[in-house]
Amino acid sequence: MQETARIFIIPGLGNSGPDHWQTHFERINPAFTRIVQREWDTPDRAEWVETLEQALAAEDLSRVVLVAHSLGCVTVAHWAGQYGHRIKGALLVAPSDVETAHYAAFPTTGFGPMPLARLPFPSTVVFSQNDEWVTPARARQFAEAWGSELVDIGEAGHINTASGYGEWPAGLALLGEWR
């Protein structure tokens, strides 16, 4: 009998609010675990990566699936580069491009340059054609560099609450492929 995956939710800058698809995923399945950062609004890469590492320390990594959004995707890529752990997989939604001028307005520390090393586990990058945090060309570059499957969901903004992604059945279906 195959064991089920352990799902970990990794929000981005500012955390994922009560109407965000990540929060809806948690409501649907209380076994999903959110990685809680100490500081959501002025994130530090070293701290975020270490928080992720500590959260997974006691886990059977062969069962772990990470579900990241925005800066959470960048955190996963830095974590993979630093620790090299093999996990079951990762669903990386709307990875934000920390090398853009857009990030200059936000007090983040150490997330750039964008990590472009191949991930040591299977992954899927989901992106939008009109995301203010990443261009389609850069999302494709990230997916190619990371060795990720690429899913274009059209004009969906940043794939967050503001762009209408509260309950997101199609996202849950993508996650179902990992479970």
C-alpha positions in Angstrom: 0.0 0.0 0.0 1.4 3.4 -1.0 1.5 6.0 1.7 -0.1 9.3 1.0 1.9 12.5 0.6 2.5 15.0 3.3 1.6 18.4 2.0 3.3 21.6 3.2 2.0 25.0 2.2 4.6 27.7 1.7 3.1 31.2 1.3 5.0 34.2 0.0 5.5 37.8 1.1 2.8 38.8 3.5 1.5 35.2 4.1 -1.7 33.9 2.4 -4.8 35.4 3.8 -8.1 33.8 4.8 -9.5 33.8 1.2 -6.3 32.7 -0.6 -6.3 29.4 -2.4 -3.5 28.1 -0.1 -5.8 28.7 2.9 -8.7 27.0 1.1 -6.5 24.0 0.4 -5.8 23.8 4.2 -9.5 24.0 5.0 -10.3 21.2 2.6 -7.7 19.0 4.2 -6.6 19.8 7.8 -3.6 17.4 7.4 -2.0 20.0 5.1 0.6 22.0 7.1 1.4 25.6 6.6 5.1 26.6 7.1 4.8 29.6 9.4 7.5 32.2 9.1 8.4 34.5 12.0 8.3 37.6 9.8 6.0 37.8 6.7 6.5 41.4 5.7 10.3 41.8 5.9 11.5 38.4 5.0 15.0 37.2 5.2 16.0 34.4 2.9 18.3 32.6 5.4 15.6 32.6 8.0 12.9 31.5 5.6 15.0 28.7 4.3 16.0 27.5 7.8 12.4 27.6 8.9 11.5 25.3 6.0 14.4 23.0 6.8 13.5 22.7 10.4 9.8 22.1 9.6 10.8 19.1 7.4 13.5 17.8 9.7 11.5 14.9 11.1 9.6 14.1 7.9 10.0 11.2 5.5 11.1 13.4 2.6 10.1 10.8 0.1 6.4 11.6 1.0 6.8 15.4 1.1 5.1 17.7 -1.4 5.6 21.4 -1.2 2.9 23.8 -2.4 4.5 27.2 -2.7 3.3 30.6 -3.9 5.2 33.6 -5.1 8.2 34.3 -2.8 7.6 30.9 -1.3 8.6 29.4 -4.7 11.9 31.3 -4.5 12.3 30.0 -0.9 11.9 26.4 -2.1 14.5 26.9 -4.9 17.0 28.4 -2.4 16.3 25.6 0.1 16.8 23.0 -2.6 20.1 24.6 -3.6 21.3 24.8 0.0 20.3 21.4 1.2 19.8 19.3 -1.9 17.1 17.1 -0.4 15.0 14.9 -2.6 11.3 15.2 -1.9 8.3 13.7 -3.7 7.7 17.0 -5.5 6.7 20.6 -5.5 3.9 22.6 -7.0 5.3 26.1 -7.6 2.6 28.7 -8.3 3.3 32.2 -9.6 7.0 32.3 -8.7 7.9 35.9 -8.2 11.0 37.4 -9.9 13.1 38.9 -7.1 15.4 40.5 -9.7 12.8 43.0 -10.9 12.4 46.6 -9.9 9.0 45.6 -8.5 10.8 44.1 -5.5 12.7 47.3 -4.7 9.7 48.6 -2.9 9.7 45.6 -0.5 12.1 45.1 2.3 13.4 41.6 1.6 16.9 40.3 2.4 19.0 37.8 0.4 16.5 36.4 -2.0 18.4 37.6 -5.1 19.9 36.6 -7.4 17.1 34.3 -8.5 18.2 30.7 -7.9 18.4 28.9 -11.2 20.0 25.5 -10.3 18.1 22.4 -11.3 15.8 21.2 -8.5 16.7 17.7 -7.1 13.0 16.6 -7.2 10.1 16.8 -9.7 8.2 20.0 -9.8 5.5 21.9 -11.7 5.6 25.7 -12.3 2.2 27.3 -12.7 2.2 30.8 -14.2 0.0 33.5 -15.6 0.3 35.6 -18.7 -0.3 38.9 -16.9 1.4 38.4 -13.5 2.8 41.7 -12.2 5.5 39.7 -10.3 6.9 37.7 -13.1 6.9 37.9 -16.9 5.9 34.8 -18.9 9.5 34.6 -20.3 11.0 34.6 -16.8 8.5 32.0 -15.6 9.5 29.8 -18.5 13.2 30.4 -17.7 12.7 29.4 -14.1 10.8 26.2 -15.1 13.5 25.3 -17.6 16.3 25.9 -15.2 14.6 24.1 -12.3 13.6 21.1 -14.6 10.0 21.8 -13.9 6.9 20.9 -15.9 5.3 24.2 -17.0 1.6 25.1 -16.8 0.3 28.3 -18.3 -3.2 29.2 -17.0 -3.7 32.2 -19.2 -4.5 35.7 -17.8 -4.8 35.0 -14.1 -2.9 37.8 -12.5 -0.7 36.7 -9.6 -2.9 33.7 -9.0 -3.9 35.1 -5.6 -7.0 36.4 -3.9 -6.8 39.8 -5.6 -7.0 38.1 -9.0 -9.9 35.9 -8.0 -8.1 32.8 -6.8 -9.8 31.9 -3.5 -11.2 28.4 -4.1 -9.1 27.1 -6.9 -10.3 23.6 -8.0 -7.9 23.4 -11.0 -5.0 24.1 -8.6 -6.3 21.4 -6.2 -6.5 19.0 -9.2 -2.8 19.8 -10.1 -1.9 19.0 -6.5 -3.9 15.8 -6.7 -1.3 14.5 -9.3 1.3 14.6 -6.5 -0.9 13.1 -3.8 
